[in-house]
Amino acid sequence: MQIEFIRKLPSPQDLMEQFPLDKHVQELKAARDGVLKNIFTGADDRFLLVIGPCSADNEDAVVDYVHRLKGVQEKVADKLFIVPRVYTNKPRTIGVGYKGMLHQPDPEGKENMLGGIIAIREMNARIARETGFTCAEEILYPEVYRYLSDILSYAAVGARSVEDQLHRMIASGVGIPVGMKNPPSGDISVMLNSIAAAQHSQEFLFHGWEVRTQGNPLAHAILRGYVDNFGNSLPNYHYEDLHAVLEAYEERKLANPAVVVDTNHANSGKKYLEQIRIAKDVMHSRHMCSDIRRLVKGLMIESYIEDGNQKITEGTYGKSITDPCLGWEKTERLILELADLV
């Protein structure tokens, strides 16, 4: 094997003991997990908003952003339940480029996985202590999820990972809502297969152990648009798309039918300002049909402090170094408008 073994990393259990969560944070996560379970099972009719930067690249800026979310959450708490999107590991189409804080705690520094694991755990803990939020993360590397399993409240499996058997099996055992994105092709049957797999008990090999999961009834769909054979981005958030997913859910008799609409990526063609219109379009569809209202549980929105994006070397505080995001002024206005549309 032409692999250089750099160093052995601490086990998740060892790292949790080295960087423990206080009792308040543990109780906070349990309470927020309970709310999310109720949202996805229909016991709580609040609308979910998973919102935050494309990539969490700077701890101070991300915590600043989440503090701002806290202020607006207090204004809309009866209508919206906000989960900050704090994504720290980024998939790269050709495997090169900035891969997130997990790989590079300093975006301009060298890769350092040990430093990255500690940095992302400590950032999530700081957010919980200072703001009362527990966050969302993408399960890009199934083994990394275990380092954050005691503090995250929502997870997503990305469009390129959703067909992978290990991702599906891990999703069946995480104990929190997991959104399974449709693949880049837009084939919703692939997405629904992944949901079915995640909702079932699974036995598999993981970190040298034979393990068994109980199945995750809170696994659900995330619609993120798709790409056609000519490379064009096309949406799948429209009324007709939502009806098609509802019918597919009913045919398969899966537990807790639910959709979260990703307003960026192929749905917007990465035109970040389109997220505002798309979010309102989805809310309109919910008002047009009671079945769609029950199906669509929330939105996923990419947002940061400053509009747009930048190169890593530009150094503008609170501006994305990956995909472009809505800035804070537009974000706050949109959240308040969505609360009125619930």
VEXKOL-657315 format. One record per residue (C-alpha): residue number from 1; residue in one letter; y, z, x. Coordinates in steps of 0.2 Angstrom, whole numbers, plus 5000, padded with zeros to 4 digits. Layout:
% residues N
{resi = NUM resn = a north = Y up = Z east = X}
...
This chain:
% residues 342
{resi = 1 resn = m north = 5000 up = 5000 east = 5000}
{resi = 2 resn = q north = 5017 up = 4995 east = 5007}
{resi = 3 resn = i north = 5026 up = 5010 east = 4999}
{resi = 4 resn = e north = 5035 up = 5023 east = 5010}
{resi = 5 resn = f north = 5033 up = 5041 east = 5003}
{resi = 6 resn = i north = 5050 up = 5049 east = 5006}
{resi = 7 resn = r north = 5047 up = 5066 east = 5000}
{resi = 8 resn = k north = 5038 up = 5076 east = 4987}
{resi = 9 resn = l north = 5049 up = 5081 east = 4973}
{resi = 10 resn = p north = 5048 up = 5098 east = 4964}
{resi = 11 resn = s north = 5038 up = 5099 east = 4948}
{resi = 12 resn = p north = 5047 up = 5100 east = 4932}
{resi = 13 resn = q north = 5041 up = 5118 east = 4930}
{resi = 14 resn = d north = 5048 up = 5123 east = 4947}
{resi = 15 resn = l north = 5065 up = 5115 east = 4944}
{resi = 16 resn = m north = 5066 up = 5123 east = 4927}
{resi = 17 resn = e north = 5063 up = 5140 east = 4936}
{resi = 18 resn = q north = 5076 up = 5136 east = 4949}
{resi = 19 resn = f north = 5089 up = 5130 east = 4937}
{resi = 20 resn = p north = 5085 up = 5140 east = 4921}
{resi = 21 resn = l north = 5094 up = 5139 east = 4904}
{resi = 22 resn = d north = 5101 up = 5155 east = 4897}
{resi = 23 resn = k north = 5095 up = 5161 east = 4880}
{resi = 24 resn = h north = 5111 up = 5155 east = 4871}
{resi = 25 resn = v north = 5107 up = 5137 east = 4877}
{resi = 26 resn = q north = 5089 up = 5139 east = 4872}
{resi = 27 resn = e north = 5094 up = 5145 east = 4854}
{resi = 28 resn = l north = 5107 up = 5131 east = 4853}
{resi = 29 resn = k north = 5094 up = 5117 east = 4857}
{resi = 30 resn = a north = 5082 up = 5125 east = 4844}
{resi = 31 resn = a north = 5096 up = 5125 east = 4831}
{resi = 32 resn = r north = 5102 up = 5107 east = 4834}
{resi = 33 resn = d north = 5084 up = 5101 east = 4835}
{resi = 34 resn = g north = 5081 up = 5108 east = 4818}
{resi = 35 resn = v north = 5097 up = 5099 east = 4811}
{resi = 36 resn = l north = 5090 up = 5082 east = 4818}
{resi = 37 resn = k north = 5073 up = 5085 east = 4810}
{resi = 38 resn = n north = 5081 up = 5088 east = 4794}
{resi = 39 resn = i north = 5092 up = 5072 east = 4795}
{resi = 40 resn = f north = 5077 up = 5061 east = 4799}
{resi = 41 resn = t north = 5066 up = 5069 east = 4785}
{resi = 42 resn = g north = 5080 up = 5068 east = 4772}
{resi = 43 resn = a north = 5083 up = 5086 east = 4770}
{resi = 44 resn = d north = 5101 up = 5085 east = 4778}
{resi = 45 resn = d north = 5111 up = 5070 east = 4772}
{resi = 46 resn = r north = 5124 up = 5070 east = 4786}
{resi = 47 resn = f north = 5125 up = 5054 east = 4796}
{resi = 48 resn = l north = 5120 up = 5054 east = 4814}
{resi = 49 resn = l north = 5132 up = 5048 east = 4828}
{resi = 50 resn = v north = 5124 up = 5045 east = 4845}
{resi = 51 resn = i north = 5140 up = 5041 east = 4855}
{resi = 52 resn = g north = 5145 up = 5041 east = 4873}
{resi = 53 resn = p north = 5147 up = 5031 east = 4889}
{resi = 54 resn = c north = 5135 up = 5017 east = 4893}
{resi = 55 resn = s north = 5131 up = 5027 east = 4909}
{resi = 56 resn = a north = 5135 up = 5045 east = 4913}
{resi = 57 resn = d north = 5142 up = 5041 east = 4930}
{resi = 58 resn = n north = 5154 up = 5056 east = 4934}
{resi = 59 resn = e north = 5150 up = 5074 east = 4928}
{resi = 60 resn = d north = 5168 up = 5079 east = 4926}
{resi = 61 resn = a north = 5173 up = 5064 east = 4916}
{resi = 62 resn = v north = 5158 up = 5065 east = 4905}
{resi = 63 resn = v north = 5161 up = 5084 east = 4902}
{resi = 64 resn = d north = 5179 up = 5080 east = 4898}
{resi = 65 resn = y north = 5173 up = 5066 east = 4886}
{resi = 66 resn = v north = 5161 up = 5078 east = 4877}
{resi = 67 resn = h north = 5175 up = 5091 east = 4875}
{resi = 68 resn = r north = 5185 up = 5078 east = 4866}
{resi = 69 resn = l north = 5170 up = 5075 east = 4855}
{resi = 70 resn = k north = 5169 up = 5093 east = 4851}
{resi = 71 resn = g north = 5186 up = 5093 east = 4844}
{resi = 72 resn = v north = 5183 up = 5079 east = 4832}
{resi = 73 resn = q north = 5166 up = 5085 east = 4828}
{resi = 74 resn = e north = 5174 up = 5101 east = 4820}
{resi = 75 resn = k north = 5184 up = 5090 east = 4809}
{resi = 76 resn = v north = 5170 up = 5080 east = 4802}
{resi = 77 resn = a north = 5155 up = 5092 east = 4803}
{resi = 78 resn = d north = 5152 up = 5091 east = 4784}
{resi = 79 resn = k north = 5149 up = 5072 east = 4785}
{resi = 80 resn = l north = 5144 up = 5068 east = 4803}
{resi = 81 resn = f north = 5132 up = 5076 east = 4816}
{resi = 82 resn = i north = 5136 up = 5070 east = 4833}
{resi = 83 resn = v north = 5124 up = 5069 east = 4848}
{resi = 84 resn = p north = 5133 up = 5064 east = 4864}
{resi = 85 resn = r north = 5125 up = 5050 east = 4873}
{resi = 86 resn = v north = 5123 up = 5055 east = 4891}
{resi = 87 resn = y north = 5112 up = 5042 east = 4899}
{resi = 88 resn = t north = 5109 up = 5045 east = 4918}
{resi = 89 resn = n north = 5096 up = 5032 east = 4922}
{resi = 90 resn = k north = 5100 up = 5013 east = 4919}
{resi = 91 resn = p north = 5088 up = 4999 east = 4918}
{resi = 92 resn = r north = 5093 up = 4984 east = 4929}
{resi = 93 resn = t north = 5087 up = 4966 east = 4924}
{resi = 94 resn = i north = 5083 up = 4961 east = 4942}
{resi = 95 resn = g north = 5080 up = 4979 east = 4949}
{resi = 96 resn = v north = 5096 up = 4980 east = 4959}
{resi = 97 resn = g north = 5113 up = 4988 east = 4957}
{resi = 98 resn = y north = 5119 up = 5005 east = 4951}
{resi = 99 resn = k north = 5104 up = 5013 east = 4942}
{resi = 100 resn = g north = 5113 up = 5029 east = 4936}
{resi = 101 resn = m north = 5116 up = 5046 east = 4941}
{resi = 102 resn = l north = 5098 up = 5050 east = 4943}
{resi = 103 resn = h north = 5097 up = 5038 east = 4958}
{resi = 104 resn = q north = 5115 up = 5040 east = 4964}
{resi = 105 resn = p north = 5123 up = 5057 east = 4960}
{resi = 106 resn = d north = 5138 up = 5048 east = 4969}
{resi = 107 resn = p north = 5140 up = 5030 east = 4963}
{resi = 108 resn = e north = 5147 up = 5025 east = 4980}
{resi = 109 resn = g north = 5134 up = 5035 east = 4989}
{resi = 110 resn = k north = 5116 up = 5032 east = 4994}
{resi = 111 resn = e north = 5101 up = 5034 east = 4982}
{resi = 112 resn = n north = 5095 up = 5052 east = 4982}
{resi = 113 resn = m north = 5082 up = 5056 east = 4968}
{resi = 114 resn = l north = 5081 up = 5075 east = 4972}
{resi = 115 resn = g north = 5100 up = 5077 east = 4971}
{resi = 116 resn = g north = 5100 up = 5066 east = 4955}
{resi = 117 resn = i north = 5087 up = 5076 east = 4946}
{resi = 118 resn = i north = 5096 up = 5092 east = 4950}
{resi = 119 resn = a north = 5113 up = 5084 east = 4945}
{resi = 120 resn = i north = 5108 up = 5077 east = 4928}
{resi = 121 resn = r north = 5099 up = 5094 east = 4923}
{resi = 122 resn = e north = 5115 up = 5104 east = 4928}
{resi = 123 resn = m north = 5126 up = 5092 east = 4919}
{resi = 124 resn = n north = 5117 up = 5093 east = 4903}
{resi = 125 resn = a north = 5116 up = 5112 east = 4905}
{resi = 126 resn = r north = 5135 up = 5113 east = 4908}
{resi = 127 resn = i north = 5138 up = 5102 east = 4893}
{resi = 128 resn = a north = 5128 up = 5114 east = 4882}
{resi = 129 resn = r north = 5136 up = 5129 east = 4889}
{resi = 130 resn = e north = 5154 up = 5123 east = 4887}
{resi = 131 resn = t north = 5154 up = 5112 east = 4871}
{resi = 132 resn = g north = 5139 up = 5118 east = 4861}
{resi = 133 resn = f north = 5131 up = 5100 east = 4862}
{resi = 134 resn = t north = 5114 up = 5095 east = 4867}
{resi = 135 resn = c north = 5113 up = 5077 east = 4871}
{resi = 136 resn = a north = 5103 up = 5060 east = 4870}
{resi = 137 resn = e north = 5095 up = 5051 east = 4885}
{resi = 138 resn = e north = 5085 up = 5036 east = 4887}
{resi = 139 resn = i north = 5067 up = 5038 east = 4892}
{resi = 140 resn = l north = 5067 up = 5025 east = 4906}
{resi = 141 resn = y north = 5055 up = 5034 east = 4918}
{resi = 142 resn = p north = 5043 up = 5045 east = 4907}
{resi = 143 resn = e north = 5040 up = 5057 east = 4922}
{resi = 144 resn = v north = 5059 up = 5061 east = 4923}
{resi = 145 resn = y north = 5060 up = 5066 east = 4905}
{resi = 146 resn = r north = 5050 up = 5082 east = 4909}
{resi = 147 resn = y north = 5064 up = 5088 east = 4920}
{resi = 148 resn = l north = 5076 up = 5088 east = 4904}
{resi = 149 resn = s north = 5063 up = 5091 east = 4890}
{resi = 150 resn = d north = 5070 up = 5109 east = 4887}
{resi = 151 resn = i north = 5088 up = 5103 east = 4884}
{resi = 152 resn = l north = 5088 up = 5086 east = 4876}
{resi = 153 resn = s north = 5089 up = 5084 east = 4857}
{resi = 154 resn = y north = 5087 up = 5065 east = 4856}
{resi = 155 resn = a north = 5079 up = 5051 east = 4866}
{resi = 156 resn = a north = 5077 up = 5032 east = 4865}
{resi = 157 resn = v north = 5065 up = 5020 east = 4872}
{resi = 158 resn = g north = 5074 up = 5004 east = 4878}
{resi = 159 resn = a north = 5071 up = 4986 east = 4873}
{resi = 160 resn = r north = 5061 up = 4982 east = 4888}
{resi = 161 resn = s north = 5051 up = 4998 east = 4888}
{resi = 162 resn = v north = 5046 up = 4998 east = 4870}
{resi = 163 resn = e north = 5030 up = 4987 east = 4873}
{resi = 164 resn = d north = 5024 up = 4999 east = 4887}
{resi = 165 resn = q north = 5009 up = 5009 east = 4882}
{resi = 166 resn = l north = 5014 up = 5025 east = 4893}
{resi = 167 resn = h north = 5032 up = 5025 east = 4885}
{resi = 168 resn = r north = 5024 up = 5025 east = 4867}
{resi = 169 resn = m north = 5012 up = 5039 east = 4872}
{resi = 170 resn = i north = 5026 up = 5049 east = 4880}
{resi = 171 resn = a north = 5036 up = 5047 east = 4864}
{resi = 172 resn = s north = 5022 up = 5054 east = 4854}
{resi = 173 resn = g north = 5023 up = 5070 east = 4863}
{resi = 174 resn = v north = 5042 up = 5074 east = 4866}
{resi = 175 resn = g north = 5045 up = 5085 east = 4850}
{resi = 176 resn = i north = 5062 up = 5077 east = 4846}
{resi = 177 resn = p north = 5067 up = 5061 east = 4837}
{resi = 178 resn = v north = 5064 up = 5046 east = 4848}
{resi = 179 resn = g north = 5072 up = 5029 east = 4843}
{resi = 180 resn = m north = 5061 up = 5014 east = 4848}
{resi = 181 resn = k north = 5072 up = 4999 east = 4851}
{resi = 182 resn = n north = 5068 up = 4982 east = 4845}
{resi = 183 resn = p north = 5063 up = 4971 east = 4860}
{resi = 184 resn = p north = 5075 up = 4958 east = 4867}
{resi = 185 resn = s north = 5066 up = 4944 east = 4857}
{resi = 186 resn = g north = 5070 up = 4953 east = 4841}
{resi = 187 resn = d north = 5052 up = 4954 east = 4835}
{resi = 188 resn = i north = 5052 up = 4969 east = 4823}
{resi = 189 resn = s north = 5033 up = 4970 east = 4823}
{resi = 190 resn = v north = 5033 up = 4975 east = 4841}
{resi = 191 resn = m north = 5046 up = 4989 east = 4837}
{resi = 192 resn = l north = 5035 up = 4995 east = 4822}
{resi = 193 resn = n north = 5020 up = 4995 east = 4833}
{resi = 194 resn = s north = 5028 up = 5006 east = 4845}
{resi = 195 resn = i north = 5034 up = 5018 east = 4831}
{resi = 196 resn = a north = 5016 up = 5018 east = 4824}
{resi = 197 resn = a north = 5009 up = 5022 east = 4841}
{resi = 198 resn = a north = 5022 up = 5036 east = 4844}
{resi = 199 resn = q north = 5018 up = 5044 east = 4827}
{resi = 200 resn = h north = 5000 up = 5045 east = 4831}
{resi = 201 resn = s north = 4991 up = 5058 east = 4842}
{resi = 202 resn = q north = 4987 up = 5051 east = 4859}
{resi = 203 resn = e north = 4976 up = 5055 east = 4874}
{resi = 204 resn = f north = 4980 up = 5048 east = 4891}
{resi = 205 resn = l north = 4982 up = 5051 east = 4909}
{resi = 206 resn = f north = 4998 up = 5059 east = 4915}
{resi = 207 resn = h north = 5003 up = 5066 east = 4932}
{resi = 208 resn = g north = 4985 up = 5069 east = 4936}
{resi = 209 resn = w north = 4981 up = 5077 east = 4920}
{resi = 210 resn = e north = 4971 up = 5072 east = 4904}
{resi = 211 resn = v north = 4983 up = 5076 east = 4891}
{resi = 212 resn = r north = 4984 up = 5075 east = 4872}
{resi = 213 resn = t north = 4999 up = 5074 east = 4860}
{resi = 214 resn = q north = 5001 up = 5079 east = 4842}
{resi = 215 resn = g north = 5011 up = 5063 east = 4837}
{resi = 216 resn = n north = 5029 up = 5062 east = 4833}
{resi = 217 resn = p north = 5034 up = 5059 east = 4815}
{resi = 218 resn = l north = 5052 up = 5058 east = 4820}
{resi = 219 resn = a north = 5049 up = 5042 east = 4830}
{resi = 220 resn = h north = 5060 up = 5028 east = 4822}
{resi = 221 resn = a north = 5068 up = 5011 east = 4824}
{resi = 222 resn = i north = 5084 up = 5007 east = 4834}
{resi = 223 resn = l north = 5091 up = 4989 east = 4830}
{resi = 224 resn = r north = 5101 up = 4983 east = 4845}
{resi = 225 resn = g north = 5101 up = 4964 east = 4841}
{resi = 226 resn = y north = 5091 up = 4951 east = 4851}
{resi = 227 resn = v north = 5093 up = 4936 east = 4862}
{resi = 228 resn = d north = 5087 up = 4918 east = 4857}
{resi = 229 resn = n north = 5078 up = 4905 east = 4867}
{resi = 230 resn = f north = 5094 up = 4899 east = 4873}
{resi = 231 resn = g north = 5101 up = 4916 east = 4879}
{resi = 232 resn = n north = 5113 up = 4918 east = 4865}
{resi = 233 resn = s north = 5115 up = 4936 east = 4858}
{resi = 234 resn = l north = 5112 up = 4938 east = 4839}
{resi = 235 resn = p north = 5114 up = 4953 east = 4828}
{resi = 236 resn = n north = 5101 up = 4962 east = 4817}
{resi = 237 resn = y north = 5112 up = 4975 east = 4808}
{resi = 238 resn = h north = 5116 up = 4965 east = 4793}
{resi = 239 resn = y north = 5111 up = 4970 east = 4775}
{resi = 240 resn = e north = 5097 up = 4957 east = 4775}
{resi = 241 resn = d north = 5090 up = 4963 east = 4792}
{resi = 242 resn = l north = 5090 up = 4981 east = 4786}
{resi = 243 resn = h north = 5081 up = 4976 east = 4770}
{resi = 244 resn = a north = 5068 up = 4967 east = 4781}
{resi = 245 resn = v north = 5065 up = 4983 east = 4791}
{resi = 246 resn = l north = 5063 up = 4993 east = 4775}
{resi = 247 resn = e north = 5050 up = 4982 east = 4768}
{resi = 248 resn = a north = 5041 up = 4982 east = 4785}
{resi = 249 resn = y north = 5041 up = 5001 east = 4785}
{resi = 250 resn = e north = 5034 up = 5001 east = 4767}
{resi = 251 resn = e north = 5020 up = 4989 east = 4771}
{resi = 252 resn = r north = 5015 up = 5000 east = 4786}
{resi = 253 resn = k north = 5017 up = 5017 east = 4777}
{resi = 254 resn = l north = 5025 up = 5025 east = 4792}
{resi = 255 resn = a north = 5032 up = 5043 east = 4791}
{resi = 256 resn = n north = 5050 up = 5046 east = 4788}
{resi = 257 resn = p north = 5057 up = 5028 east = 4788}
{resi = 258 resn = a north = 5073 up = 5028 east = 4798}
{resi = 259 resn = v north = 5085 up = 5016 east = 4807}
{resi = 260 resn = v north = 5099 up = 5019 east = 4819}
{resi = 261 resn = v north = 5110 up = 5004 east = 4822}
{resi = 262 resn = d north = 5115 up = 5001 east = 4840}
{resi = 263 resn = t north = 5133 up = 4993 east = 4838}
{resi = 264 resn = n north = 5134 up = 4986 east = 4856}
{resi = 265 resn = h north = 5122 up = 4976 east = 4866}
{resi = 266 resn = a north = 5116 up = 4960 east = 4858}
{resi = 267 resn = n north = 5123 up = 4966 east = 4841}
{resi = 268 resn = s north = 5140 up = 4964 east = 4848}
{resi = 269 resn = g north = 5136 up = 4952 east = 4862}
{resi = 270 resn = k north = 5143 up = 4966 east = 4873}
{resi = 271 resn = k north = 5160 up = 4963 east = 4866}
{resi = 272 resn = y north = 5164 up = 4981 east = 4865}
{resi = 273 resn = l north = 5178 up = 4981 east = 4852}
{resi = 274 resn = e north = 5166 up = 4973 east = 4840}
{resi = 275 resn = q north = 5158 up = 4990 east = 4838}
{resi = 276 resn = i north = 5171 up = 4995 east = 4826}
{resi = 277 resn = r north = 5168 up = 4981 east = 4814}
{resi = 278 resn = i north = 5149 up = 4982 east = 4816}
{resi = 279 resn = a north = 5150 up = 5001 east = 4812}
{resi = 280 resn = k north = 5160 up = 4999 east = 4796}
{resi = 281 resn = d north = 5149 up = 4984 east = 4791}
{resi = 282 resn = v north = 5133 up = 4995 east = 4792}
{resi = 283 resn = m north = 5142 up = 5009 east = 4782}
{resi = 284 resn = h north = 5146 up = 4996 east = 4768}
{resi = 285 resn = s north = 5128 up = 4991 east = 4768}
{resi = 286 resn = r north = 5123 up = 5009 east = 4765}
{resi = 287 resn = h north = 5135 up = 5009 east = 4750}
{resi = 288 resn = m north = 5128 up = 4993 east = 4743}
{resi = 289 resn = c north = 5110 up = 4999 east = 4741}
{resi = 290 resn = s north = 5103 up = 5017 east = 4739}
{resi = 291 resn = d north = 5087 up = 5012 east = 4748}
{resi = 292 resn = i north = 5097 up = 5007 east = 4764}
{resi = 293 resn = r north = 5107 up = 5022 east = 4762}
{resi = 294 resn = r north = 5092 up = 5033 east = 4764}
{resi = 295 resn = l north = 5085 up = 5021 east = 4778}
{resi = 296 resn = v north = 5100 up = 5020 east = 4790}
{resi = 297 resn = k north = 5102 up = 5038 east = 4797}
{resi = 298 resn = g north = 5115 up = 5034 east = 4810}
{resi = 299 resn = l north = 5124 up = 5023 east = 4823}
{resi = 300 resn = m north = 5123 up = 5022 east = 4842}
{resi = 301 resn = i north = 5140 up = 5018 east = 4850}
{resi = 302 resn = e north = 5146 up = 5016 east = 4868}
{resi = 303 resn = s north = 5162 up = 5025 east = 4871}
{resi = 304 resn = y north = 5171 up = 5033 east = 4885}
{resi = 305 resn = i north = 5189 up = 5039 east = 4889}
{resi = 306 resn = e north = 5196 up = 5022 east = 4894}
{resi = 307 resn = d north = 5193 up = 5005 east = 4886}
{resi = 308 resn = g north = 5182 up = 4992 east = 4895}
{resi = 309 resn = n north = 5173 up = 4993 east = 4911}
{resi = 310 resn = q north = 5177 up = 4992 east = 4930}
{resi = 311 resn = k north = 5169 up = 4990 east = 4947}
{resi = 312 resn = i north = 5162 up = 5005 east = 4955}
{resi = 313 resn = t north = 5175 up = 5004 east = 4969}
{resi = 314 resn = e north = 5190 up = 5004 east = 4957}
{resi = 315 resn = g north = 5189 up = 5023 east = 4953}
{resi = 316 resn = t north = 5198 up = 5024 east = 4936}
{resi = 317 resn = y north = 5194 up = 5041 east = 4929}
{resi = 318 resn = g north = 5183 up = 5040 east = 4913}
{resi = 319 resn = k north = 5180 up = 5021 east = 4913}
{resi = 320 resn = s north = 5163 up = 5013 east = 4913}
{resi = 321 resn = i north = 5155 up = 5006 east = 4928}
{resi = 322 resn = t north = 5142 up = 4997 east = 4918}
{resi = 323 resn = d north = 5144 up = 4989 east = 4901}
{resi = 324 resn = p north = 5162 up = 4990 east = 4893}
{resi = 325 resn = c north = 5165 up = 5005 east = 4881}
{resi = 326 resn = l north = 5178 up = 5009 east = 4868}
{resi = 327 resn = g north = 5191 up = 5021 east = 4874}
{resi = 328 resn = w north = 5195 up = 5038 east = 4867}
{resi = 329 resn = e north = 5209 up = 5034 east = 4856}
{resi = 330 resn = k north = 5199 up = 5020 east = 4847}
{resi = 331 resn = t north = 5184 up = 5031 east = 4847}
{resi = 332 resn = e north = 5192 up = 5046 east = 4839}
{resi = 333 resn = r north = 5200 up = 5035 east = 4825}
{resi = 334 resn = l north = 5183 up = 5027 east = 4822}
{resi = 335 resn = i north = 5174 up = 5043 east = 4820}
{resi = 336 resn = l north = 5187 up = 5049 east = 4807}
{resi = 337 resn = e north = 5185 up = 5033 east = 4798}
{resi = 338 resn = l north = 5166 up = 5034 east = 4798}
{resi = 339 resn = a north = 5167 up = 5051 east = 4791}
{resi = 340 resn = d north = 5177 up = 5045 east = 4776}
{resi = 341 resn = l north = 5164 up = 5031 east = 4774}
{resi = 342 resn = v north = 5149 up = 5042 east = 4773}
